[in-house]
Amino acid sequence: MSVQDLKNWQVFITCAGSEIGRARALAFARRGAHIIASDTSQAALDAVRSEVQSLGVRCATYVVDGCSEATTPPIAQRVRIGPGMPFFS
Protein backbone atom coordinates (compact mmCIF):
# COMPACT_ATOMS: atom_id res chain seq x y z
CA MET A 1 0.00 0.00 0.00
CA SER A 2 1.36 3.38 -0.95
CA VAL A 3 1.16 6.47 1.22
CA GLN A 4 -1.27 7.83 -1.34
CA ASP A 5 -3.78 5.04 -0.61
CA LEU A 6 -5.24 5.42 2.87
CA LYS A 7 -8.76 4.27 1.97
CA ASN A 8 -10.67 3.24 5.10
CA TRP A 9 -7.84 4.10 7.47
CA GLN A 10 -8.89 6.06 10.55
CA VAL A 11 -6.76 9.01 11.54
CA PHE A 12 -7.05 10.91 14.83
CA ILE A 13 -6.21 14.60 14.40
CA THR A 14 -5.77 16.87 17.41
CA CYS A 15 -6.23 20.63 17.10
CA ALA A 16 -8.19 19.92 13.92
CA GLY A 17 -9.81 23.35 13.98
CA SER A 18 -6.50 25.17 13.67
CA GLU A 19 -4.75 25.87 10.38
CA ILE A 20 -2.22 23.04 10.65
CA GLY A 21 -4.70 20.55 12.12
CA ARG A 22 -7.26 21.38 9.44
CA ALA A 23 -4.63 20.97 6.72
CA ARG A 24 -3.64 17.55 8.13
CA ALA A 25 -7.27 16.40 8.32
CA LEU A 26 -7.93 17.43 4.73
CA ALA A 27 -4.69 15.87 3.46
CA PHE A 28 -5.55 12.50 5.01
CA ALA A 29 -9.18 12.74 3.84
CA ARG A 30 -8.07 13.40 0.25
CA ARG A 31 -6.23 10.08 0.40
CA GLY A 32 -9.36 8.26 1.59
CA ALA A 33 -8.84 8.17 5.35
CA HIS A 34 -11.77 8.68 7.72
CA ILE A 35 -11.06 11.46 10.21
CA ILE A 36 -11.54 11.58 13.96
CA ALA A 37 -11.03 15.22 14.85
CA SER A 38 -10.63 16.95 18.19
CA ASP A 39 -10.37 20.62 19.09
CA THR A 40 -11.49 23.03 21.78
CA SER A 41 -13.94 24.78 19.42
CA GLN A 42 -17.17 23.13 18.27
CA ALA A 43 -17.60 25.76 15.54
CA ALA A 44 -14.14 25.02 14.12
CA LEU A 45 -14.85 21.27 14.25
CA ASP A 46 -18.16 21.75 12.44
CA ALA A 47 -16.36 23.56 9.63
CA VAL A 48 -13.67 20.89 9.35
CA ARG A 49 -16.28 18.11 9.41
CA SER A 50 -18.13 19.74 6.53
CA GLU A 51 -14.95 20.04 4.45
CA VAL A 52 -13.85 16.47 5.20
CA GLN A 53 -17.26 14.97 4.42
CA SER A 54 -17.34 16.86 1.11
CA LEU A 55 -14.36 14.68 0.13
CA GLY A 56 -16.48 11.54 0.54
CA VAL A 57 -15.12 10.22 3.84
CA ARG A 58 -16.50 10.14 7.36
CA CYS A 59 -15.59 12.57 10.11
CA ALA A 60 -16.32 12.26 13.83
CA THR A 61 -15.61 15.27 16.04
CA TYR A 62 -14.92 15.74 19.74
CA VAL A 63 -14.58 18.95 21.71
CA VAL A 64 -11.64 18.25 23.95
CA ASP A 65 -8.77 20.10 25.57
CA GLY A 66 -5.75 17.89 24.92
CA CYS A 67 -3.91 19.52 27.81
CA SER A 68 -6.61 18.68 30.31
CA GLU A 69 -6.36 15.54 32.42
CA ALA A 70 -10.14 15.70 32.87
CA THR A 71 -10.99 15.40 29.16
CA THR A 72 -8.12 13.42 27.66
CA PRO A 73 -8.70 9.99 29.30
CA PRO A 74 -12.41 9.84 28.40
CA ILE A 75 -11.73 10.64 24.75
CA ALA A 76 -8.92 8.10 24.64
CA GLN A 77 -11.29 5.44 25.96
CA ARG A 78 -14.04 6.44 23.52
CA VAL A 79 -11.89 6.43 20.40
CA ARG A 80 -10.70 2.97 19.51
CA ILE A 81 -8.10 2.94 16.77
CA GLY A 82 -6.24 -0.10 15.57
CA PRO A 83 -6.39 -3.18 13.38
CA GLY A 84 -9.67 -5.00 13.79
CA MET A 85 -11.12 -2.25 15.95
CA PRO A 86 -13.06 0.03 13.61
CA PHE A 87 -14.31 3.30 15.06
CA PHE A 88 -16.93 3.70 12.35
CA SER A 89 -19.54 1.01 11.98
C-alpha positions as CSV (number, residue, x, y, z in Angstrom):
1,M,0.0,0.0,0.0
2,S,1.4,3.4,-1.0
3,V,1.2,6.5,1.2
4,Q,-1.3,7.8,-1.3
5,D,-3.8,5.0,-0.6
6,L,-5.2,5.4,2.9
7,K,-8.8,4.3,2.0
8,N,-10.7,3.2,5.1
9,W,-7.8,4.1,7.5
10,Q,-8.9,6.1,10.6
11,V,-6.8,9.0,11.5
12,F,-7.1,10.9,14.8
13,I,-6.2,14.6,14.4
14,T,-5.8,16.9,17.4
15,C,-6.2,20.6,17.1
16,A,-8.2,19.9,13.9
17,G,-9.8,23.3,14.0
18,S,-6.5,25.2,13.7
19,E,-4.8,25.9,10.4
20,I,-2.2,23.0,10.7
21,G,-4.7,20.5,12.1
22,R,-7.3,21.4,9.4
23,A,-4.6,21.0,6.7
24,R,-3.6,17.6,8.1
25,A,-7.3,16.4,8.3
26,L,-7.9,17.4,4.7
27,A,-4.7,15.9,3.5
28,F,-5.6,12.5,5.0
29,A,-9.2,12.7,3.8
30,R,-8.1,13.4,0.2
31,R,-6.2,10.1,0.4
32,G,-9.4,8.3,1.6
33,A,-8.8,8.2,5.3
34,H,-11.8,8.7,7.7
35,I,-11.1,11.5,10.2
36,I,-11.5,11.6,14.0
37,A,-11.0,15.2,14.9
38,S,-10.6,17.0,18.2
39,D,-10.4,20.6,19.1
40,T,-11.5,23.0,21.8
41,S,-13.9,24.8,19.4
42,Q,-17.2,23.1,18.3
43,A,-17.6,25.8,15.5
44,A,-14.1,25.0,14.1
45,L,-14.8,21.3,14.3
46,D,-18.2,21.7,12.4
47,A,-16.4,23.6,9.6
48,V,-13.7,20.9,9.4
49,R,-16.3,18.1,9.4
50,S,-18.1,19.7,6.5
51,E,-15.0,20.0,4.4
52,V,-13.8,16.5,5.2
53,Q,-17.3,15.0,4.4
54,S,-17.3,16.9,1.1
55,L,-14.4,14.7,0.1
56,G,-16.5,11.5,0.5
57,V,-15.1,10.2,3.8
58,R,-16.5,10.1,7.4
59,C,-15.6,12.6,10.1
60,A,-16.3,12.3,13.8
61,T,-15.6,15.3,16.0
62,Y,-14.9,15.7,19.7
63,V,-14.6,19.0,21.7
64,V,-11.6,18.2,23.9
65,D,-8.8,20.1,25.6
66,G,-5.7,17.9,24.9
67,C,-3.9,19.5,27.8
68,S,-6.6,18.7,30.3
69,E,-6.4,15.5,32.4
70,A,-10.1,15.7,32.9
71,T,-11.0,15.4,29.2
72,T,-8.1,13.4,27.7
73,P,-8.7,10.0,29.3
74,P,-12.4,9.8,28.4
75,I,-11.7,10.6,24.7
76,A,-8.9,8.1,24.6
77,Q,-11.3,5.4,26.0
78,R,-14.0,6.4,23.5
79,V,-11.9,6.4,20.4
80,R,-10.7,3.0,19.5
81,I,-8.1,2.9,16.8
82,G,-6.2,-0.1,15.6
83,P,-6.4,-3.2,13.4
84,G,-9.7,-5.0,13.8
85,M,-11.1,-2.2,15.9
86,P,-13.1,0.0,13.6
87,F,-14.3,3.3,15.1
88,F,-16.9,3.7,12.4
89,S,-19.5,1.0,12.0
